[in-house]
């Protein structure tokens, strides 16, 4: 049996395991271990599965993940999301669909400290959906905008997905963080424009909220200005070289704890909760990364990436057409699995191909994570939709999916923009 045939069978088994609910890290480790045993030897497979966990846990670069997760959990237990939403609501709430636009802006702000799509969705859903119900917003818009806005947690740095992409492809995490800033802001603006168009067409869809004076708007910065400044310090510090991403994570944790203590929002019980949740999430993600590191050598041994690159390289089509095909594959698979599983399965195959076509690894990292965002709001998986269903159990699932449809269209336009204008991603990293 040829290595390519073994690889195809292994991928089929992996997809089947994921479909039956097997955790992605465990599934990738099992398939990678069995594949290495079959293609090389039992001793090689045993050495890989024995050494990989130790090397992964001891990685300095991976230490950035628990640091930013702890920063996010501290912000979560001290209700920073409420402050960011209130800030956005006072500035945008008087517009048609203003509270929905404020929700997207709040999601963008909280995504910058949460590093999580589901976490952003749950936090902002608890804060924003009751307010939009109070002002008679259409349930589809109220839930759809939170589900879509929550997806910003995957892209806007610090992002767990960008950290993992950087580690598995040996791409600069700092440059990935900086490369995600402009696309993330642009995505939020696209969502806001979508909401505005919907509510101008049908004002009852998202009635105007209360209006506030300029002094009241500025005064709201007193409740959340330090977090905004902290995020700006972290991103700016990485750009100018004051600290590495891992050091930025440490600064972020200390800053979040200091500001929370200063505002008397953090006590010993909340800090323990934040640390415990960070440990649980870190353990889960480390398991996924370990599984990916066992799976990727097997993928390389199958020769599928190199043969795919040779096949596509021989096609008489422009590179953008090939990227379009990759987009279609990501959209299809994104409807069947969560964003992290999608990235870990497709990156080992597509990354060498994309590099051979002359695309930047920084750009492809942002593009891959952006495609994963699309999957969290599309049926049948749509992780963020299920999170919203838990936050707002009185809203039918089909209503939430209906509410995400305009944002899916907005996502496709945004993806096309990144595809045709890579400078959107690469301009800021080029300044580092």
C-alpha positions as a printed NumPy array, in Angstrom:
array([[  0.   ,   0.   ,   0.   ],
       [  1.438,   3.379,  -1.02 ],
       [  2.006,   6.15 ,   1.57 ],
       [ -0.541,   8.35 ,  -0.21 ],
       [ -3.202,   5.637,   0.073],
       [ -2.379,   5.198,   3.758],
       [ -2.705,   8.958,   4.213],
       [ -6.111,   9.089,   2.526],
       [ -7.377,   6.219,   4.696],
       [ -5.975,   7.912,   7.803],
       [ -7.687,  11.213,   6.997],
       [-10.974,   9.372,   6.489],
       [-10.577,   7.675,   9.87 ],
       [ -9.725,  11.014,  11.501],
       [-12.83 ,  12.712,  10.095],
       [-14.952,   9.744,  11.213],
       [-13.54 ,   9.927,  14.756],
       [-14.29 ,  13.655,  14.929],
       [-17.808,  13.043,  13.604],
       [-18.395,  10.575,  16.459],
       [-17.3  ,  13.176,  18.988],
       [-13.782,  11.958,  19.791],
       [-11.695,  14.905,  21.133],
       [ -9.605,  16.351,  18.324],
       [ -6.263,  16.074,  20.153],
       [ -6.808,  12.433,  21.057],
       [ -8.051,  11.59 ,  17.539],
       [ -5.019,  13.176,  15.871],
       [ -2.607,  11.463,  18.276],
       [ -4.163,   8.02 ,  17.691],
       [ -4.216,   8.373,  13.892],
       [ -0.706,   9.84 ,  13.777],
       [  0.683,   7.122,  16.077],
       [ -0.927,   4.296,  14.069],
       [  0.199,   5.842,  10.797],
       [  3.821,   6.206,  11.904],
       [  3.791,   2.611,  13.17 ],
       [  2.515,   1.401,   9.783],
       [  4.758,   3.555,   7.567],
       [  8.012,   3.497,   9.564],
       [  8.173,   1.237,  12.611],
       [  6.755,   0.658,  16.048],
       [  9.851,   2.068,  17.732],
       [  9.621,   5.325,  15.742],
       [  5.955,   5.704,  16.69 ],
       [  6.692,   5.025,  20.362],
       [  9.586,   7.514,  20.417],
       [  7.35 ,  10.179,  18.839],
       [  4.452,   9.67 ,  21.234],
       [  6.847,   9.571,  24.193],
       [  8.949,  12.638,  23.388],
       [  6.292,  14.952,  21.929],
       [  4.363,  15.711,  25.165],
       [  7.583,  16.577,  27.037],
       [  8.925,  18.824,  24.258],
       [  5.551,  20.559,  23.865],
       [  4.991,  21.286,  27.553],
       [  8.562,  22.609,  27.894],
       [  8.231,  24.964,  24.897],
       [  8.974,  28.6  ,  25.799],
       [  6.961,  29.881,  22.846],
       [  3.864,  27.93 ,  23.905],
       [  4.029,  29.583,  27.352],
       [  2.407,  32.626,  25.758],
       [ -0.877,  30.712,  25.657],
       [ -1.576,  30.206,  29.401],
       [ -0.407,  33.76 ,  30.102],
       [ -2.918,  35.355,  27.751],
       [ -5.603,  32.887,  28.873],
       [ -5.037,  33.923,  32.5  ],
       [ -5.28 ,  37.572,  31.484],
       [ -8.569,  36.747,  29.748],
       [ -9.959,  34.878,  32.754],
       [ -9.085,  37.735,  35.108],
       [-10.947,  40.104,  32.804],
       [-13.85 ,  37.653,  32.635],
       [-14.326,  37.234,  36.395],
       [-14.077,  41.014,  36.898],
       [-16.768,  41.707,  34.227],
       [-14.63 ,  43.727,  31.845],
       [-17.028,  42.705,  29.057],
       [-19.819,  44.688,  30.71 ],
       [-17.666,  47.829,  30.755],
       [-16.641,  47.482,  27.117],
       [-20.252,  46.938,  26.038],
       [-21.479,  49.947,  28.016],
       [-18.736,  52.084,  26.469],
       [-19.723,  51.021,  22.941],
       [-23.463,  51.399,  23.689],
       [-23.084,  55.026,  24.788],
       [-21.151,  55.912,  21.629],
       [-23.192,  53.912,  19.087],
       [-26.562,  53.093,  20.687],
       [-28.438,  56.054,  19.177],
       [-27.822,  54.816,  15.607],
       [-30.257,  52.511,  13.736],
       [-29.296,  49.083,  15.06 ],
       [-26.974,  50.939,  17.422],
       [-27.092,  48.402,  20.247],
       [-26.257,  45.614,  17.796],
       [-23.346,  47.682,  16.477],
       [-22.284,  48.348,  20.059],
       [-22.373,  44.598,  20.656],
       [-19.983,  44.023,  17.753],
       [-17.695,  46.795,  19.034],
       [-17.843,  45.303,  22.524],
       [-17.02 ,  41.877,  21.097],
       [-14.026,  43.348,  19.27 ],
       [-12.785,  44.941,  22.485],
       [-13.329,  41.848,  24.622],
       [-11.804,  39.613,  21.93 ],
       [ -8.574,  41.541,  22.367],
       [ -8.326,  40.257,  25.958],
       [-10.238,  36.979,  25.806],
       [ -8.295,  35.048,  23.124],
       [-11.453,  32.951,  22.664],
       [-14.41 ,  32.91 ,  20.301],
       [-16.759,  30.947,  22.557],
       [-15.706,  33.012,  25.59 ],
       [-16.369,  36.29 ,  23.769],
       [-19.742,  35.018,  22.537],
       [-20.893,  33.821,  25.959],
       [-19.753,  36.944,  27.803],
       [-21.197,  39.471,  25.376],
       [-24.356,  37.405,  24.897],
       [-25.122,  37.556,  28.62 ],
       [-24.573,  41.314,  28.612],
       [-26.03 ,  42.437,  25.273],
       [-28.988,  40.174,  24.418],
       [-31.13 ,  41.266,  27.413],
       [-30.487,  44.922,  26.515],
       [-31.504,  44.399,  22.884],
       [-34.641,  42.528,  23.985],
       [-35.478,  45.485,  26.217],
       [-35.463,  47.781,  23.17 ],
       [-37.519,  45.333,  21.044],
       [-34.748,  44.214,  18.694],
       [-35.613,  41.422,  16.318],
       [-34.472,  38.146,  17.975],
       [-32.621,  37.073,  14.818],
       [-30.545,  40.272,  14.771],
       [-29.993,  40.282,  18.54 ],
       [-28.632,  36.731,  18.61 ],
       [-26.999,  36.731,  15.159],
       [-24.855,  39.796,  15.818],
       [-23.499,  38.296,  19.062],
       [-22.705,  34.96 ,  17.396],
       [-20.925,  36.74 ,  14.546],
       [-19.232,  39.306,  16.789],
       [-17.993,  36.521,  19.035],
       [-16.066,  35.053,  16.132],
       [-13.77 ,  38.073,  16.364],
       [-12.243,  36.306,  19.372],
       [-10.494,  33.933,  16.972],
       [ -8.751,  36.659,  14.95 ],
       [ -8.117,  39.771,  17.033],
       [ -4.893,  39.283,  19.006],
       [ -4.048,  37.813,  21.389],
       [ -5.623,  34.785,  19.722],
       [ -5.153,  31.163,  20.795],
       [ -5.65 ,  30.065,  17.18 ],
       [ -2.865,  32.376,  15.961],
       [ -0.565,  31.119,  18.722],
       [ -1.159,  27.496,  17.734],
       [ -0.729,  28.274,  14.015],
       [  2.57 ,  30.011,  14.778],
       [  3.825,  27.059,  16.798],
       [  2.908,  24.281,  14.362],
       [  4.274,  26.185,  11.331],
       [  7.222,  27.895,  13.109],
       [  5.879,  31.302,  12.087],
       [  6.495,  34.426,  14.189],
       [  3.654,  34.702,  16.718],
       [  4.392,  38.4  ,  17.173],
       [  3.968,  39.083,  13.458],
       [  0.799,  36.971,  13.379],
       [ -0.612,  39.047,  16.238],
       [  0.184,  42.309,  14.488],
       [ -1.08 ,  40.969,  11.166],
       [ -4.474,  40.216,  12.738],
       [ -5.122,  43.775,  13.956],
       [ -6.25 ,  45.455,  10.714],
       [ -8.263,  42.457,   9.394],
       [ -9.958,  42.132,  12.801],
       [-10.919,  45.812,  12.927],
       [-12.047,  45.669,   9.306],
       [-14.187,  42.603,  10.027],
       [-15.884,  44.422,  12.926],
       [-16.571,  47.407,  10.653],
       [-18.046,  45.082,   8.009],
       [-20.422,  43.668,  10.619],
       [-21.439,  47.166,  11.726],
       [-22.126,  48.25 ,   8.147],
       [-24.198,  45.087,   7.649],
       [-26.281,  45.924,  10.731],
       [-26.726,  49.533,   9.603],
       [-27.936,  48.462,   6.142],
       [-30.395,  45.961,   7.64 ],
       [-31.839,  48.525,  10.062],
       [-32.046,  51.344,   7.522],
       [-34.009,  48.997,   5.261],
       [-36.27 ,  47.946,   8.174],
       [-36.091,  50.336,  11.18 ],
       [-38.179,  47.986,  13.341],
       [-35.439,  45.374,  13.031],
       [-33.151,  47.362,  15.338],
       [-34.729,  50.489,  16.908],
       [-32.516,  53.366,  18.004],
       [-31.326,  53.324,  21.605],
       [-30.962,  56.275,  23.989],
       [-28.678,  59.178,  23.113],
       [-25.955,  60.51 ,  25.432],
       [-24.033,  63.76 ,  25.632],
       [-20.38 ,  63.938,  24.621],
       [-19.384,  64.375,  28.287],
       [-21.254,  61.191,  29.247],
       [-19.591,  59.28 ,  26.409],
       [-16.115,  60.393,  27.438],
       [-16.87 ,  59.72 ,  31.108],
       [-17.554,  56.051,  30.3  ],
       [-13.849,  55.601,  29.55 ],
       [-13.266,  55.799,  33.304],
       [-14.664,  52.268,  33.635],
       [-12.698,  50.589,  30.847],
       [ -9.991,  52.974,  29.68 ],
       [ -7.204,  51.106,  31.46 ],
       [ -7.995,  47.836,  29.681],
       [ -8.043,  49.605,  26.307],
       [ -4.695,  51.182,  27.194],
       [ -3.306,  47.817,  28.329],
       [ -4.175,  46.123,  25.039],
       [ -2.685,  49.058,  23.094],
       [  0.491,  48.758,  25.206],
       [  0.782,  45.024,  24.519],
       [  0.301,  45.291,  20.76 ],
       [  2.41 ,  48.431,  20.481],
       [  5.157,  46.881,  22.59 ],
       [  5.324,  43.852,  20.3  ],
       [  5.482,  46.079,  17.197],
       [  8.331,  48.273,  18.435],
       [ 10.181,  45.36 ,  20.039],
       [  9.821,  46.241,  23.717],
       [  8.929,  42.645,  24.508],
       [  8.262,  39.284,  22.899],
       [  4.714,  37.843,  22.729],
       [  5.468,  35.671,  25.785],
       [  6.72 ,  38.691,  27.722],
       [  3.662,  40.628,  26.538],
       [  1.484,  37.889,  28.024],
       [  3.218,  38.298,  31.388],
       [  2.746,  42.094,  31.23 ],
       [ -0.917,  41.562,  30.345],
       [ -1.522,  39.266,  33.329],
       [  0.149,  41.676,  35.757],
       [ -1.726,  44.63 ,  34.266],
       [ -5.12 ,  42.896,  34.425],
       [ -4.549,  41.833,  38.048],
       [ -3.282,  45.281,  39.068],
       [ -6.187,  47.177,  37.509],
       [ -8.711,  44.707,  38.937],
       [ -7.255,  45.083,  42.432],
       [ -7.167,  48.865,  42.033],
       [-10.9  ,  48.845,  41.215],
       [-11.555,  46.376,  44.053],
       [-13.131,  43.881,  41.67 ],
       [-10.725,  41.012,  42.302],
       [-10.645,  38.919,  45.442],
       [ -8.966,  35.659,  46.37 ],
       [-11.979,  33.56 ,  45.329],
       [-12.198,  35.164,  41.866],
       [ -8.45 ,  34.82 ,  41.341],
       [ -8.642,  31.107,  42.185],
       [-11.52 ,  30.743,  39.727],
       [ -9.507,  32.495,  37.002],
       [ -6.442,  30.304,  37.625],
       [ -8.521,  27.103,  37.701],
       [-10.313,  27.919,  34.423],
       [ -6.972,  28.839,  32.836],
       [ -5.512,  25.486,  33.857],
       [ -8.488,  23.593,  32.394],
       [ -8.385,  25.467,  29.079],
       [ -4.596,  25.263,  28.848],
       [ -4.673,  21.511,  29.429],
       [ -7.261,  21.061,  26.703],
       [ -5.298,  23.133,  24.183],
       [ -1.979,  21.485,  25.076],
       [ -3.587,  18.094,  24.396],
       [ -4.694,  19.363,  20.971],
       [ -1.221,  20.704,  20.166],
       [  0.44 ,  17.449,  21.288],
       [ -1.949,  15.513,  19.036],
       [ -1.113,  17.824,  16.139],
       [  2.647,  17.354,  16.658],
       [  2.186,  13.572,  16.54 ],
       [ -0.065,  13.81 ,  13.486],
       [  2.073,  16.191,  11.4  ],
       [  5.139,  13.933,  10.972],
       [  2.812,  11.213,   9.751],
       [  1.272,  13.626,   7.21 ],
       [  4.767,  14.478,   5.959],
       [  5.582,  10.77 ,   5.604],
       [  2.496,  10.174,   3.42 ],
       [  3.913,  12.602,   0.791],
       [  0.385,  14.007,   0.338],
       [  1.487,  17.669,   0.791],
       [  4.373,  17.371,  -1.695],
       [  2.341,  15.428,  -4.264],
       [ -0.566,  17.844,  -3.92 ],
       [  1.831,  20.756,  -4.44 ],
       [  3.305,  19.07 ,  -7.543],
       [ -0.139,  18.318,  -8.953],
       [ -1.544,  21.787,  -8.402],
       [  1.718,  23.404,  -9.502],
       [  1.318,  21.642, -12.832],
       [ -2.151,  23.1  , -13.388],
       [ -2.331,  26.002, -15.801],
       [ -4.285,  28.222, -13.382],
       [ -3.306,  31.366, -11.464],
       [ -2.408,  31.042,  -7.749],
       [ -5.57 ,  32.96 ,  -6.798],
       [ -7.714,  30.253,  -8.391],
       [ -5.92 ,  27.652,  -6.271],
       [ -6.528,  29.761,  -3.171],
       [-10.182,  29.949,  -4.175],
       [-10.316,  26.15 ,  -4.19 ],
       [ -8.732,  26.104,  -0.732],
       [-11.438,  28.535,   0.423],
       [-14.158,  26.175,  -0.842],
       [-12.547,  23.229,   0.974],
       [-12.378,  25.273,   4.191],
       [-16.014,  26.376,   3.892],
       [-17.154,  22.779,   3.376],
       [-15.077,  21.34 ,   6.234],
       [-15.887,  24.324,   8.454],
       [-19.537,  23.292,   8.372],
       [-18.567,  19.906,   9.834],
       [-15.975,  20.673,  12.543],
       [-14.848,  23.448,  14.859],
       [-12.302,  26.074,  13.803],
       [ -9.318,  24.618,  15.677],
       [ -9.84 ,  21.098,  14.32 ],
       [-10.224,  22.541,  10.816],
       [ -6.935,  24.434,  11.096],
       [ -4.965,  21.506,  12.512],
       [ -6.184,  19.131,   9.798],
       [ -5.781,  21.425,   6.788],
       [ -2.604,  23.368,   7.656],
       [ -0.191,  20.397,   7.365],
       [ -1.519,  19.806,   3.835],
       [ -2.008,  23.331,   2.541],
       [  0.853,  25.204,   4.233],
       [  3.68 ,  23.766,   2.045],
       [  1.504,  24.272,  -1.026],
       [  0.764,  27.903,  -0.211],
       [  4.444,  28.634,   0.409],
       [  5.333,  27.039,  -2.944],
       [  2.874,  29.43 ,  -4.604],
       [  4.754,  32.393,  -3.135],
       [  2.263,  33.49 ,  -0.472],
       [  3.455,  34.851,   2.881],
       [  3.141,  32.494,   5.881],
       [  1.919,  35.482,   7.938],
       [ -0.84 ,  36.172,   5.43 ],
       [ -1.806,  32.501,   5.23 ],
       [ -1.988,  32.293,   9.031],
       [ -4.449,  35.173,   9.211],
       [ -6.352,  33.831,   6.205],
       [ -6.629,  30.34 ,   7.726],
       [ -7.866,  31.631,  11.069],
       [-10.29 ,  33.927,   9.238],
       [-11.754,  30.949,   7.374],
       [-12.155,  29.159,  10.691],
       [-14.226,  32.096,  11.946],
       [-16.692,  31.511,   9.139],
       [-17.275,  27.965,  10.347],
       [-18.335,  28.961,  13.882],
       [-21.53 ,  30.63 ,  12.603],
       [-22.518,  28.271,   9.763],
       [-24.701,  25.152,  10.111],
       [-24.7  ,  22.351,  11.113],
       [-21.888,  22.787,  13.695],
       [-21.778,  26.573,  14.198],
       [-20.186,  26.487,  17.668],
       [-21.058,  30.117,  18.45 ],
       [-24.693,  29.472,  17.541],
       [-24.849,  26.695,  20.126],
       [-23.245,  29.002,  22.703],
       [-25.944,  31.6  ,  21.998],
       [-28.614,  28.898,  22.255],
       [-27.369,  28.259,  25.796],
       [-27.32 ,  31.972,  26.644],
       [-30.756,  32.672,  25.091],
       [-32.695,  29.371,  25.36 ],
       [-35.983,  31.056,  24.449],
       [-34.752,  31.795,  20.886],
       [-35.135,  28.865,  18.434],
       [-31.939,  27.566,  16.813],
       [-33.245,  28.278,  13.304],
       [-33.834,  31.921,  14.292],
       [-30.217,  32.27 ,  15.406],
       [-28.919,  30.712,  12.173],
       [-31.214,  33.059,  10.216],
       [-29.684,  35.974,  12.106],
       [-26.147,  34.9  ,  11.21 ],
       [-26.863,  34.694,   7.453],
       [-26.208,  38.405,   6.657],
       [-22.94 ,  38.159,   8.582],
       [-21.901,  35.058,   6.633],
       [-22.335,  37.095,   3.433],
       [-20.275,  39.89 ,   5.019],
       [-17.619,  37.314,   5.934],
       [-17.36 ,  36.108,   2.34 ],
       [-16.818,  39.676,   1.122],
       [-14.172,  40.205,   3.8  ],
       [-12.381,  36.961,   2.877],
       [-12.344,  38.002,  -0.794],
       [-10.826,  41.349,   0.219],
       [ -8.017,  39.627,   2.142],
       [ -7.44 ,  37.298,  -0.803],
       [ -7.081,  40.049,  -3.404],
       [ -5.337,  42.609,  -1.164],
       [ -2.753,  40.799,   1.045],
       [ -1.312,  44.166,   2.106],
       [ -4.242,  44.493,   4.529],
       [ -2.556,  41.766,   6.568],
       [  1.107,  42.401,   5.78 ],
       [  1.433,  46.173,   6.158],
       [  1.822,  46.308,   9.956],
       [  4.083,  43.219,  10.246],
       [  6.372,  44.784,   7.648],
       [  7.019,  47.634,  10.089],
       [  8.401,  45.28 ,  12.76 ]])
